[in-house]
Structures are given as C-alpha cells and as structure tokens.
Amino acid sequence: MTDSASFFVITGGPGSGKSTLLAALAEDGLAVMPEAGRAIIKEQVGIGGRALPWADRALFAELMLAHDIRTYRSAEVRSGAVLFDRGIPDVAGYLRLSGLPVPLHVETAVRAFRYAPTVFVAPPWPEIFAPDTERKQSLEEAEATHRGMVDVYGGLGYELVTLPRVAVGERARFVRARIGA
C-alpha cells in the first residue's frame, strides 16, 4: 500500500502541459491519476448536466471534490509513487478563483487528504496554451489559475517546485529525478 508521502501532485493553470507530462510519465510506467475537471465536463456535457464551470460552478466543485477523494482512495492501494493531475486543494483554489466561498467540508478534505510535501507547479506557457473542448479559459484566466494554485498549496505548507518549460521528455526526467523514480 502506498503512503500519501508518495502521492505527488502536478498543478497549475490550464494549458501549461500538465496532462501531456502525465501521459508521458504513465507511458514510462508510473502510476498516474487523471484530472477530475475534464472527466466531469465530458460526463456533464454528454448527459446535458449543469455541473459545469460555465453553468453551476459550485456543483462542478462538489463533483470534483467527490471525484478527487475517490481517486485518492483508489491510489492508496497502489505501490510506489503515484502522480495526480491536480489534487484536492485545487478544488478550494477553483472556488476562490470563482469568487465562491470554500465550504467547511472542502477545507476539511484539503487538510485530511494530504499529498507528498513536494508539489509540482506547471507555470503558464503562452507558446503551448490553446483552448479546446473542455478548456475554455483565456490565457489570462490560466495565469490567474496558476497564481491561485500557488497560493492554495503554498498556504498549506507544501514545497512548490516549478516545472521547467522544456520538451516533455526533459520535463518527465525532471519529475522522475525529483520523486526518485
């Protein structure tokens, strides 16, 4: 069973190369847990639901929290390092960025479900940023999200490590070296 000290979060704004990096790390055989937001958007659009960032941000955040807790619990049975495409604190950051209050149960979850002390932050990267079906934010919103995640994780006492803006293979080597994989 994996100890949460082996749970490494990769966070940052949208369009900064997180998912591409995690896909490369998964191809290298590392355990990777997917982002909640994209999965929820696809599900909600598919069923005509309203738990979407452009429809009901509070409900979207609740679904992300539930998804992230399930993901965390499923990672507990794995062995070795596990990499997360965002973590539970991202939900609190999302609510703050949306101008919504962070409910007590979200604050409780953020404190109860801890990750490794090191959190990787993908900085804004205008050269690779592009909106897509699920990512509708502007570059300015992506930059604000980056700052919000830095504030949330930093405020929780995590050591923030900025990912270099380099080719995905080099980025993957950087992360593997930092986590000892």
C-alpha positions in Angstrom: 0.0 0.0 0.0 1.2 3.5 -0.9 1.8 6.1 1.8 0.5 9.6 0.9 4.1 10.8 1.1 4.4 9.0 -2.3 1.4 11.0 -3.8 2.8 13.7 -6.0 0.5 16.5 -7.3 1.1 18.3 -10.6 -0.9 21.5 -10.6 -1.0 24.9 -12.4 -3.2 26.7 -14.8 -4.8 25.1 -17.8 -2.8 24.7 -21.0 0.6 24.5 -19.2 1.4 21.0 -20.3 0.3 19.0 -17.2 -1.7 16.4 -18.9 0.9 15.9 -21.6 3.6 15.4 -19.0 1.4 13.0 -17.0 0.7 11.0 -20.1 4.5 10.7 -20.8 5.1 9.6 -17.2 2.3 7.0 -17.5 4.0 5.7 -20.7 7.1 5.3 -18.6 5.2 3.0 -16.3 4.4 5.4 -13.4 1.0 5.4 -11.8 -1.0 8.5 -12.8 -4.4 9.6 -11.6 -6.4 11.7 -14.1 -7.8 15.2 -13.6 -11.4 15.4 -12.3 -12.4 18.5 -14.2 -12.0 17.2 -17.7 -13.8 13.9 -16.9 -16.7 15.8 -15.2 -17.1 18.2 -18.1 -17.2 15.3 -20.6 -19.8 13.5 -18.5 -22.0 16.5 -17.9 -21.9 17.7 -21.5 -22.8 14.1 -22.5 -25.9 14.0 -20.3 -26.9 17.6 -20.6 -26.0 18.2 -16.9 -25.5 21.5 -15.3 -22.4 20.8 -13.1 -20.2 22.7 -15.5 -17.8 25.7 -14.9 -20.0 27.8 -17.2 -23.3 26.7 -15.7 -23.1 25.8 -12.0 -19.6 26.3 -10.5 -20.5 25.3 -7.0 -22.0 22.0 -8.2 -19.0 21.4 -10.5 -16.7 21.9 -7.5 -18.7 19.4 -5.4 -18.4 16.8 -8.2 -14.6 17.5 -8.5 -14.2 17.0 -4.7 -16.1 13.7 -4.7 -14.1 12.5 -7.8 -10.7 13.6 -6.2 -11.5 11.8 -2.9 -12.3 8.6 -4.8 -9.1 9.0 -6.8 -7.1 9.5 -3.7 -8.7 6.4 -2.0 -8.0 4.3 -5.1 -4.4 5.4 -5.1 -3.9 4.1 -1.5 -3.9 0.5 -2.7 -1.1 1.1 -5.3 2.6 0.7 -4.5 5.3 3.2 -5.3 4.9 6.8 -6.4 1.5 8.0 -7.7 1.2 11.2 -9.7 -2.0 13.2 -9.6 -3.2 15.6 -12.3 -4.4 18.2 -9.7 -5.2 17.4 -6.1 -8.0 18.1 -3.6 -6.6 21.6 -2.8 -7.3 22.5 -6.4 -11.0 22.4 -5.6 -10.5 25.1 -2.9 -8.4 27.1 -5.4 -11.1 26.8 -8.0 -13.8 28.0 -5.6 -11.7 31.0 -4.6 -11.0 31.9 -8.2 -14.7 31.7 -8.9 -15.5 34.1 -6.1 -17.3 31.4 -4.2 -16.9 30.6 -0.5 -14.9 27.5 0.4 -17.3 25.4 2.5 -16.0 23.8 5.7 -16.2 20.3 4.2 -13.9 21.3 1.4 -11.4 22.8 3.9 -11.7 19.6 6.0 -11.0 17.5 2.9 -8.0 19.6 2.0 -6.5 19.1 5.4 -7.4 15.4 5.8 -6.2 14.2 2.4 -2.5 15.2 2.3 -0.1 14.6 -0.5 3.7 14.4 -0.6 5.4 17.6 0.7 6.6 18.4 -2.8 4.0 19.7 -5.3 5.0 20.4 -8.9 3.6 23.5 -10.5 3.4 24.0 -14.2 3.8 27.7 -15.0 1.8 29.5 -17.6 3.3 28.7 -21.0 1.8 31.0 -23.7 3.6 29.2 -26.5 1.7 25.9 -25.9 -1.5 27.3 -24.5 -4.6 26.6 -26.6 -8.3 26.4 -25.7 -10.1 23.1 -26.5 -13.5 21.4 -26.0 -13.1 21.2 -22.2 -10.6 24.1 -21.7 -12.5 27.3 -22.5 -10.4 29.7 -20.4 -8.3 32.5 -21.8 -4.6 32.8 -21.2 -5.3 35.5 -18.6 -7.6 33.1 -16.7 -5.0 30.4 -17.0 -2.4 32.7 -15.4 -4.9 33.6 -12.6 -5.5 29.9 -12.0 -1.7 29.3 -11.8 -1.4 32.1 -9.1 -4.4 30.7 -7.3 -3.0 27.2 -7.1 0.4 28.6 -5.9 -1.4 30.5 -3.2 -3.5 27.5 -2.1 -0.7 24.9 -2.0 1.8 27.3 -0.6 -0.6 28.3 2.1 -1.0 24.6 3.1 2.8 24.3 3.6 3.6 22.3 0.5 7.1 22.9 -1.1 6.4 24.2 -4.6 8.6 23.1 -7.4 8.2 24.9 -10.7 8.4 22.7 -13.7 10.8 23.9 -16.4 9.4 25.0 -19.7 11.2 22.3 -21.7 10.3 19.4 -24.0 8.0 16.8 -22.4 10.8 14.2 -22.2 13.0 16.6 -20.3 10.1 17.6 -18.0 9.4 13.9 -17.3 13.1 13.3 -16.4 13.0 16.3 -14.1 9.9 14.9 -12.3 11.3 11.4 -12.1 14.5 12.7 -10.6 12.7 14.7 -8.0 10.5 11.8 -6.9 13.2 9.2 -7.1 11.5 7.1 -9.8 
